[in-house]
Amino acid sequence: MSSEENEQVRNIRERMAEEERVRERVDAQGNRWTKVYFGGGEHFKNWLAQCKELGEVMVEEVDSEGFKCFEESGERLYRIWVKMEEPEGESLL
């Protein structure tokens, strides 16, 4: 493996590790969202359709830099977020 290939492998591993750390977000209104999907193509469309059945979703386009197959094909990369509803008056205990 050439040094350029080693660098590409290291970059994709770093990007995937970064993406694994992205799990939750809070929007400007204080709503909590959980990431349920990261990817693109037909899988994205299927996941999006299923997530919409569960509740409110938000889609975020992600920079594909470092993901060679997405960069070369021009395919877009996305995160799907599902809004976390606070249980009303319910106790988990």
C-alpha positions in Angstrom: 0.0 0.0 0.0 1.4 3.4 -1.0 1.8 6.3 1.4 -1.1 8.1 -0.4 -3.4 5.1 0.1 -2.3 4.9 3.8 -3.2 8.5 4.2 -6.6 8.0 2.6 -7.3 5.1 4.9 -6.3 7.1 7.9 -8.5 10.0 6.8 -11.5 7.9 6.4 -11.0 6.3 9.8 -10.7 9.7 11.4 -13.9 10.9 9.7 -15.8 7.8 10.7 -14.5 8.2 14.3 -15.7 11.8 14.2 -19.1 10.8 12.9 -19.5 8.2 15.6 -19.1 10.9 18.2 -22.0 12.8 16.7 -25.0 11.3 18.4 -27.3 14.0 19.8 -28.0 17.7 19.2 -30.2 20.4 20.7 -31.7 23.0 18.5 -32.3 26.7 19.2 -35.7 25.9 20.7 -34.2 23.4 23.1 -35.5 20.3 21.3 -33.4 17.2 21.6 -32.6 15.2 18.4 -30.9 11.8 18.1 -29.0 10.8 15.0 -30.4 7.6 13.6 -28.7 7.4 10.2 -25.6 8.5 8.4 -25.1 7.7 4.7 -26.7 8.3 1.3 -28.3 6.8 -1.8 -31.1 4.4 -1.7 -30.4 3.4 1.9 -30.9 7.0 2.9 -34.3 7.2 1.1 -35.5 4.0 2.8 -34.3 5.1 6.3 -36.0 8.5 5.8 -39.3 7.0 4.9 -39.2 4.7 7.9 -38.1 7.5 10.3 -41.0 9.7 9.1 -43.4 7.1 10.3 -41.9 7.3 13.8 -42.2 11.1 14.2 -40.6 14.4 13.4 -37.4 14.1 11.5 -34.7 16.6 10.4 -32.2 15.9 7.5 -28.7 17.4 7.5 -26.4 17.3 4.5 -22.8 16.5 5.5 -19.6 17.4 3.7 -18.4 14.3 1.9 -14.8 15.2 2.0 -12.7 12.2 3.0 -15.3 9.7 1.8 -13.8 8.9 -1.5 -16.7 7.0 -3.0 -19.0 9.9 -2.3 -16.5 12.5 -3.5 -15.9 10.7 -6.8 -19.6 10.0 -7.6 -20.8 13.4 -6.4 -23.4 11.6 -4.3 -24.6 13.5 -1.3 -24.1 12.3 2.3 -26.8 12.9 5.0 -27.6 12.5 8.7 -31.2 11.8 9.7 -32.2 13.1 13.1 -35.3 12.1 15.0 -36.8 14.5 17.5 -36.9 13.1 21.1 -40.2 13.7 22.8 -40.2 14.3 26.5 -42.6 11.9 28.2 -45.5 13.9 29.7 -45.9 13.2 33.4 -44.5 9.7 32.9 -41.9 8.4 35.3 -39.3 5.9 34.1 -39.2 4.3 37.5 
